[in-house]
Amino acid sequence: MSTQETYDEIGEAFEGFKALPLARYVEAPSFLAMVGDVTGKKVIDLACGTGFYSREVKRRGAADVFGIDVSGEMIAAARDIERADPLGVRYEVGDVADLSPAEGPFDVATAVMLLNYAETVGEFEHLCRRVHESLRSGGVFFMLHQTPDYDFSGPSPRPYGFLTELTGEEFGTGPRVRTTALLEGAPISFTSGLARREVFETCLAEAGFSELTWVPTTVSPAGIEAYGDAFWADYRSNPAFEMLRCRA
């Protein structure tokens, strides 16, 4: 099943991912803190899904936000949310691999779990080049992906709402993994690659990006208040997510 078909099947259920502890108290606050001040900026949200981060950056003062995703069902859900609560976010069905610079240049590009869908190093670098072409000189690209050297034999993210497992297959960029969102009554699984750290660093540099910086995720104060500090010990010892920023 293609990535588009997988996410078309998930559709609006994807919104439920953000209520799971790992997404709510680690992923979202960490990523938004890294992106920082977007006041007055033009932002493209790549692989935007149902538009969670598109809406968040618009609420934080971005002047223009454009979300793009390969899944028509995801974009339909994002547009439904926009109609119900208009923020002025624009959405379009499209593949980042075919991204045209005509919409840009953007000041900021965001991508959560995008690049790991590239199956070869060539495809990975191509995606990086497309993003670079969409940004103005000096624009910033912010990413969140599964930690490249995640220890599958270590503590699991299951207590935090997710399960991640090796499938035994290999992409050119690294091993293939199956991630399951443990939504109540209806777990949802999807597969992607786990790109090696050097693939990120080499391909982004070849595409023209500089100032590459890996940024760890952290548990938010709200997460500690909700569950207690000890609850997050396993995540801290084997973090499932890591972030990366770089400059065009």
Contacts in CASP RR format, 6 or more apart in sequence:
PFRMAT RR
TARGET T0000
AUTHOR 0000-0000-0000
METHOD contacts of the structure
MODEL  1
MSTQETYDEIGEAFEGFKALPLARYVEAPSFLAMVGDVTGKKVIDLACGT
GFYSREVKRRGAADVFGIDVSGEMIAAARDIERADPLGVRYEVGDVADLS
PAEGPFDVATAVMLLNYAETVGEFEHLCRRVHESLRSGGVFFMLHQTPDY
DFSGPSPRPYGFLTELTGEEFGTGPRVRTTALLEGAPISFTSGLARREVF
ETCLAEAGFSELTWVPTTVSPAGIEAYGDAFWADYRSNPAFEMLRCRA
3 70 0 8 1.000
3 71 0 8 1.000
3 117 0 8 1.000
4 70 0 8 1.000
4 71 0 8 1.000
4 72 0 8 1.000
6 190 0 8 1.000
6 191 0 8 1.000
7 14 0 8 1.000
7 49 0 8 1.000
7 69 0 8 1.000
7 70 0 8 1.000
7 71 0 8 1.000
7 73 0 8 1.000
7 74 0 8 1.000
7 190 0 8 1.000
8 71 0 8 1.000
8 72 0 8 1.000
8 73 0 8 1.000
8 74 0 8 1.000
9 73 0 8 1.000
10 71 0 8 1.000
10 73 0 8 1.000
10 74 0 8 1.000
10 188 0 8 1.000
10 190 0 8 1.000
11 50 0 8 1.000
11 71 0 8 1.000
11 73 0 8 1.000
11 74 0 8 1.000
11 76 0 8 1.000
11 77 0 8 1.000
12 50 0 8 1.000
12 73 0 8 1.000
12 77 0 8 1.000
12 80 0 8 1.000
13 183 0 8 1.000
13 186 0 8 1.000
13 188 0 8 1.000
14 49 0 8 1.000
14 50 0 8 1.000
14 74 0 8 1.000
14 77 0 8 1.000
15 50 0 8 1.000
15 52 0 8 1.000
15 77 0 8 1.000
16 181 0 8 1.000
16 183 0 8 1.000
17 23 0 8 1.000
17 181 0 8 1.000
17 183 0 8 1.000
18 24 0 8 1.000
18 28 0 8 1.000
18 52 0 8 1.000
20 160 0 8 1.000
20 161 0 8 1.000
20 162 0 8 1.000
20 181 0 8 1.000
20 182 0 8 1.000
20 183 0 8 1.000
21 159 0 8 1.000
21 160 0 8 1.000
21 161 0 8 1.000
21 223 0 8 1.000
21 226 0 8 1.000
21 227 0 8 1.000
22 157 0 8 1.000
22 160 0 8 1.000
22 161 0 8 1.000
22 162 0 8 1.000
22 235 0 8 1.000
22 240 0 8 1.000
22 241 0 8 1.000
24 223 0 8 1.000
25 219 0 8 1.000
25 220 0 8 1.000
25 222 0 8 1.000
25 223 0 8 1.000
25 226 0 8 1.000
25 227 0 8 1.000
26 160 0 8 1.000
26 217 0 8 1.000
26 218 0 8 1.000
26 219 0 8 1.000
26 220 0 8 1.000
26 235 0 8 1.000
26 241 0 8 1.000
27 112 0 8 1.000
27 144 0 8 1.000
27 217 0 8 1.000
27 241 0 8 1.000
28 52 0 8 1.000
28 56 0 8 1.000
29 218 0 8 1.000
29 220 0 8 1.000
29 222 0 8 1.000
30 144 0 8 1.000
30 215 0 8 1.000
30 216 0 8 1.000
30 217 0 8 1.000
30 218 0 8 1.000
30 220 0 8 1.000
30 241 0 8 1.000
30 243 0 8 1.000
31 53 0 8 1.000
31 110 0 8 1.000
31 112 0 8 1.000
31 142 0 8 1.000
31 144 0 8 1.000
31 217 0 8 1.000
31 243 0 8 1.000
32 53 0 8 1.000
32 56 0 8 1.000
32 57 0 8 1.000
32 60 0 8 1.000
34 142 0 8 1.000
34 215 0 8 1.000
34 243 0 8 1.000
34 245 0 8 1.000
35 57 0 8 1.000
35 108 0 8 1.000
35 110 0 8 1.000
35 142 0 8 1.000
36 60 0 8 1.000
37 60 0 8 1.000
38 57 0 8 1.000
38 60 0 8 1.000
38 61 0 8 1.000
38 62 0 8 1.000
38 107 0 8 1.000
38 108 0 8 1.000
39 60 0 8 1.000
39 61 0 8 1.000
39 62 0 8 1.000
40 61 0 8 1.000
40 62 0 8 1.000
40 63 0 8 1.000
41 62 0 8 1.000
41 63 0 8 1.000
41 107 0 8 1.000
41 108 0 8 1.000
42 62 0 8 1.000
42 63 0 8 1.000
42 64 0 8 1.000
42 66 0 8 1.000
42 104 0 8 1.000
42 105 0 8 1.000
42 106 0 8 1.000
42 107 0 8 1.000
42 108 0 8 1.000
43 54 0 8 1.000
43 57 0 8 1.000
43 58 0 8 1.000
43 62 0 8 1.000
43 64 0 8 1.000
43 65 0 8 1.000
43 66 0 8 1.000
43 106 0 8 1.000
43 107 0 8 1.000
43 108 0 8 1.000
43 109 0 8 1.000
43 110 0 8 1.000
44 65 0 8 1.000
44 66 0 8 1.000
44 67 0 8 1.000
44 68 0 8 1.000
44 103 0 8 1.000
44 104 0 8 1.000
44 106 0 8 1.000
44 108 0 8 1.000
44 109 0 8 1.000
44 110 0 8 1.000
44 134 0 8 1.000
45 51 0 8 1.000
45 53 0 8 1.000
45 54 0 8 1.000
45 57 0 8 1.000
45 65 0 8 1.000
45 66 0 8 1.000
45 67 0 8 1.000
45 68 0 8 1.000
45 109 0 8 1.000
45 110 0 8 1.000
45 111 0 8 1.000
46 67 0 8 1.000
46 68 0 8 1.000
46 96 0 8 1.000
46 99 0 8 1.000
46 109 0 8 1.000
46 110 0 8 1.000
46 111 0 8 1.000
46 114 0 8 1.000
46 131 0 8 1.000
47 68 0 8 1.000
47 69 0 8 1.000
47 70 0 8 1.000
47 96 0 8 1.000
47 111 0 8 1.000
47 112 0 8 1.000
47 113 0 8 1.000
47 114 0 8 1.000
47 117 0 8 1.000
48 54 0 8 1.000
48 67 0 8 1.000
48 68 0 8 1.000
48 69 0 8 1.000
48 74 0 8 1.000
48 75 0 8 1.000
48 78 0 8 1.000
48 91 0 8 1.000
49 69 0 8 1.000
49 71 0 8 1.000
49 74 0 8 1.000
49 75 0 8 1.000
49 77 0 8 1.000
49 78 0 8 1.000
50 74 0 8 1.000
50 77 0 8 1.000
50 78 0 8 1.000
50 81 0 8 1.000
51 67 0 8 1.000
51 74 0 8 1.000
51 78 0 8 1.000
51 81 0 8 1.000
51 89 0 8 1.000
51 91 0 8 1.000
53 110 0 8 1.000
53 112 0 8 1.000
54 65 0 8 1.000
54 66 0 8 1.000
54 67 0 8 1.000
54 78 0 8 1.000
54 89 0 8 1.000
54 91 0 8 1.000
55 65 0 8 1.000
55 81 0 8 1.000
55 87 0 8 1.000
55 89 0 8 1.000
57 65 0 8 1.000
57 108 0 8 1.000
57 110 0 8 1.000
58 65 0 8 1.000
58 87 0 8 1.000
58 88 0 8 1.000
58 89 0 8 1.000
59 87 0 8 1.000
62 108 0 8 1.000
64 90 0 8 1.000
65 87 0 8 1.000
65 88 0 8 1.000
65 89 0 8 1.000
65 90 0 8 1.000
66 89 0 8 1.000
66 90 0 8 1.000
66 91 0 8 1.000
66 92 0 8 1.000
66 103 0 8 1.000
66 106 0 8 1.000
67 78 0 8 1.000
67 89 0 8 1.000
67 90 0 8 1.000
67 91 0 8 1.000
67 92 0 8 1.000
68 91 0 8 1.000
68 92 0 8 1.000
68 93 0 8 1.000
68 94 0 8 1.000
68 96 0 8 1.000
68 99 0 8 1.000
69 75 0 8 1.000
69 78 0 8 1.000
69 91 0 8 1.000
69 93 0 8 1.000
69 94 0 8 1.000
70 93 0 8 1.000
70 94 0 8 1.000
70 95 0 8 1.000
70 96 0 8 1.000
71 93 0 8 1.000
72 93 0 8 1.000
75 91 0 8 1.000
75 92 0 8 1.000
75 93 0 8 1.000
78 89 0 8 1.000
78 91 0 8 1.000
79 91 0 8 1.000
82 88 0 8 1.000
82 89 0 8 1.000
82 91 0 8 1.000
96 111 0 8 1.000
96 114 0 8 1.000
96 127 0 8 1.000
96 130 0 8 1.000
96 131 0 8 1.000
97 123 0 8 1.000
97 126 0 8 1.000
97 127 0 8 1.000
97 130 0 8 1.000
98 130 0 8 1.000
99 130 0 8 1.000
99 131 0 8 1.000
99 133 0 8 1.000
99 134 0 8 1.000
101 133 0 8 1.000
101 134 0 8 1.000
103 134 0 8 1.000
104 134 0 8 1.000
104 136 0 8 1.000
105 134 0 8 1.000
105 135 0 8 1.000
105 136 0 8 1.000
106 134 0 8 1.000
106 135 0 8 1.000
106 136 0 8 1.000
106 139 0 8 1.000
107 135 0 8 1.000
107 136 0 8 1.000
107 139 0 8 1.000
107 140 0 8 1.000
108 135 0 8 1.000
108 139 0 8 1.000
108 140 0 8 1.000
108 141 0 8 1.000
108 142 0 8 1.000
109 131 0 8 1.000
109 134 0 8 1.000
109 135 0 8 1.000
109 139 0 8 1.000
109 140 0 8 1.000
109 141 0 8 1.000
109 142 0 8 1.000
110 142 0 8 1.000
110 143 0 8 1.000
111 131 0 8 1.000
111 141 0 8 1.000
111 142 0 8 1.000
111 143 0 8 1.000
111 144 0 8 1.000
112 143 0 8 1.000
112 144 0 8 1.000
112 145 0 8 1.000
113 144 0 8 1.000
113 145 0 8 1.000
113 146 0 8 1.000
113 192 0 8 1.000
114 127 0 8 1.000
114 143 0 8 1.000
114 145 0 8 1.000
115 124 0 8 1.000
115 127 0 8 1.000
115 128 0 8 1.000
115 143 0 8 1.000
115 145 0 8 1.000
115 195 0 8 1.000
115 200 0 8 1.000
116 145 0 8 1.000
116 146 0 8 1.000
116 173 0 8 1.000
116 192 0 8 1.000
116 193 0 8 1.000
116 194 0 8 1.000
116 195 0 8 1.000
117 192 0 8 1.000
117 193 0 8 1.000
118 124 0 8 1.000
118 126 0 8 1.000
118 127 0 8 1.000
118 171 0 8 1.000
118 173 0 8 1.000
118 195 0 8 1.000
119 171 0 8 1.000
119 172 0 8 1.000
119 173 0 8 1.000
119 193 0 8 1.000
120 171 0 8 1.000
120 172 0 8 1.000
120 173 0 8 1.000
121 172 0 8 1.000
121 173 0 8 1.000
121 199 0 8 1.000
121 202 0 8 1.000
121 203 0 8 1.000
122 203 0 8 1.000
124 173 0 8 1.000
124 195 0 8 1.000
124 199 0 8 1.000
124 203 0 8 1.000
125 202 0 8 1.000
125 203 0 8 1.000
125 206 0 8 1.000
125 207 0 8 1.000
128 203 0 8 1.000
128 204 0 8 1.000
128 206 0 8 1.000
128 207 0 8 1.000
128 208 0 8 1.000
128 209 0 8 1.000
129 206 0 8 1.000
129 207 0 8 1.000
129 208 0 8 1.000
131 141 0 8 1.000
131 207 0 8 1.000
132 141 0 8 1.000
132 207 0 8 1.000
132 208 0 8 1.000
132 209 0 8 1.000
132 248 0 8 1.000
135 141 0 8 1.000
135 248 0 8 1.000
136 248 0 8 1.000
137 248 0 8 1.000
138 247 0 8 1.000
138 248 0 8 1.000
139 247 0 8 1.000
139 248 0 8 1.000
140 245 0 8 1.000
140 246 0 8 1.000
140 247 0 8 1.000
140 248 0 8 1.000
141 204 0 8 1.000
141 209 0 8 1.000
141 245 0 8 1.000
141 246 0 8 1.000
141 247 0 8 1.000
141 248 0 8 1.000
142 243 0 8 1.000
142 244 0 8 1.000
142 245 0 8 1.000
143 243 0 8 1.000
143 244 0 8 1.000
143 245 0 8 1.000
144 217 0 8 1.000
144 241 0 8 1.000
144 242 0 8 1.000
144 243 0 8 1.000
144 244 0 8 1.000
145 195 0 8 1.000
145 200 0 8 1.000
145 241 0 8 1.000
145 242 0 8 1.000
145 243 0 8 1.000
145 244 0 8 1.000
146 164 0 8 1.000
146 177 0 8 1.000
146 179 0 8 1.000
146 192 0 8 1.000
146 194 0 8 1.000
146 240 0 8 1.000
146 241 0 8 1.000
146 242 0 8 1.000
147 239 0 8 1.000
147 240 0 8 1.000
147 241 0 8 1.000
147 242 0 8 1.000
148 194 0 8 1.000
148 195 0 8 1.000
148 196 0 8 1.000
148 197 0 8 1.000
148 200 0 8 1.000
148 242 0 8 1.000
149 197 0 8 1.000
150 164 0 8 1.000
150 194 0 8 1.000
150 238 0 8 1.000
150 239 0 8 1.000
150 240 0 8 1.000
151 238 0 8 1.000
152 164 0 8 1.000
152 165 0 8 1.000
152 166 0 8 1.000
154 237 0 8 1.000
154 238 0 8 1.000
155 234 0 8 1.000
155 235 0 8 1.000
155 237 0 8 1.000
155 238 0 8 1.000
156 163 0 8 1.000
156 164 0 8 1.000
156 234 0 8 1.000
157 163 0 8 1.000
157 164 0 8 1.000
157 234 0 8 1.000
157 235 0 8 1.000
157 240 0 8 1.000
158 182 0 8 1.000
159 231 0 8 1.000
159 234 0 8 1.000
160 235 0 8 1.000
160 240 0 8 1.000
161 181 0 8 1.000
161 182 0 8 1.000
162 179 0 8 1.000
162 180 0 8 1.000
162 181 0 8 1.000
162 182 0 8 1.000
162 240 0 8 1.000
163 179 0 8 1.000
163 180 0 8 1.000
163 182 0 8 1.000
164 177 0 8 1.000
164 178 0 8 1.000
164 179 0 8 1.000
164 180 0 8 1.000
164 240 0 8 1.000
165 177 0 8 1.000
165 178 0 8 1.000
165 180 0 8 1.000
166 175 0 8 1.000
166 176 0 8 1.000
166 177 0 8 1.000
166 178 0 8 1.000
167 175 0 8 1.000
167 176 0 8 1.000
167 177 0 8 1.000
167 178 0 8 1.000
167 191 0 8 1.000
168 175 0 8 1.000
168 176 0 8 1.000
169 175 0 8 1.000
169 176 0 8 1.000
170 176 0 8 1.000
171 193 0 8 1.000
171 195 0 8 1.000
173 193 0 8 1.000
173 195 0 8 1.000
173 196 0 8 1.000
173 199 0 8 1.000
174 193 0 8 1.000
174 194 0 8 1.000
174 195 0 8 1.000
174 196 0 8 1.000
174 199 0 8 1.000
175 193 0 8 1.000
175 194 0 8 1.000
176 191 0 8 1.000
176 192 0 8 1.000
176 193 0 8 1.000
176 194 0 8 1.000
177 191 0 8 1.000
177 192 0 8 1.000
177 193 0 8 1.000
177 194 0 8 1.000
178 189 0 8 1.000
178 190 0 8 1.000
178 191 0 8 1.000
179 189 0 8 1.000
179 190 0 8 1.000
179 191 0 8 1.000
179 192 0 8 1.000
180 187 0 8 1.000
180 188 0 8 1.000
180 189 0 8 1.000
181 187 0 8 1.000
181 188 0 8 1.000
181 189 0 8 1.000
197 214 0 8 1.000
200 212 0 8 1.000
200 244 0 8 1.000
201 212 0 8 1.000
204 212 0 8 1.000
204 244 0 8 1.000
204 246 0 8 1.000
205 212 0 8 1.000
208 248 0 8 1.000
209 246 0 8 1.000
209 247 0 8 1.000
209 248 0 8 1.000
210 246 0 8 1.000
210 247 0 8 1.000
211 245 0 8 1.000
211 246 0 8 1.000
211 247 0 8 1.000
212 244 0 8 1.000
212 245 0 8 1.000
212 246 0 8 1.000
213 244 0 8 1.000
213 245 0 8 1.000
213 246 0 8 1.000
214 242 0 8 1.000
214 243 0 8 1.000
214 244 0 8 1.000
215 242 0 8 1.000
215 243 0 8 1.000
215 244 0 8 1.000
215 245 0 8 1.000
216 239 0 8 1.000
216 242 0 8 1.000
216 243 0 8 1.000
217 239 0 8 1.000
217 241 0 8 1.000
217 242 0 8 1.000
217 243 0 8 1.000
219 232 0 8 1.000
219 235 0 8 1.000
219 236 0 8 1.000
223 232 0 8 1.000
224 232 0 8 1.000
END
